[in-house]
């Protein structure tokens, strides 16, 4: 198919920082054994190659009803004007034009070998505090944000053809947890955990106008375009555990 290799790249800069928290000039945490923090962050900038995908698309003549072939007899034929529907024509024109310089084994005349960028930011913060010799607690906060470009359909490359406009995914997850652990006696320990999380998955066409009824020449049809995908989830969890040693 004479397709040049896609130049994918992956960059993951990040780092961690942590240690005891103290206030200079005071006795707070002077022994560095009461309050601690940890913060970690990673930035992912990547464009991955999903591999070359071969398929067949209508030629310029076939979009006009010219140049078809009977799959049983091999005889060529054209469509008559009465066989061409304006809605069907608009939908056929959503397919990309042939771009292969040489046909594939099964006559494939189109190949997609583009890159899909995925940009993600991750941050996590944890603070530990020793209340006394028997009780300690920590709080953990996490956040992850992602932008994803889908040239072949949402999530699993559901199409073999590049869409007229890519699907842009914008995902955000946030979570938090509070843990309190107390040693009640040498053989009895209690742990209380409270946590909550929220996940938002928003996906829509990068340029909705390219797939609008007006762009297809079907503005006479009445309809309301729905976003490609919009999902979210949230949960709250609390538990208390007693451990008898």
Secondary structure, 3 states (H helix, E strand, C coil): CCCCCCCCEEEEEEEEEEEECCCCCCCCCCCCCCEEEEEEEEEEEEEEECCCEEECCCCCCHHHCCCEECCCCCCEECCCHHHCCHHHHHHHCCCCCCCCCCCCCCCCCEEECCEEEEEEEEEEEEEEEECCCCEEEEEEEEEEEEEEEECCCCCCCCCCCCCCCCEEEEEEEEEEEEEEEEEEECCEEEEEEEEEEEEEEEEEECCHHHHCHHHHCCCCCCCCCCCCEEEEEEEEEEEEEEEEC
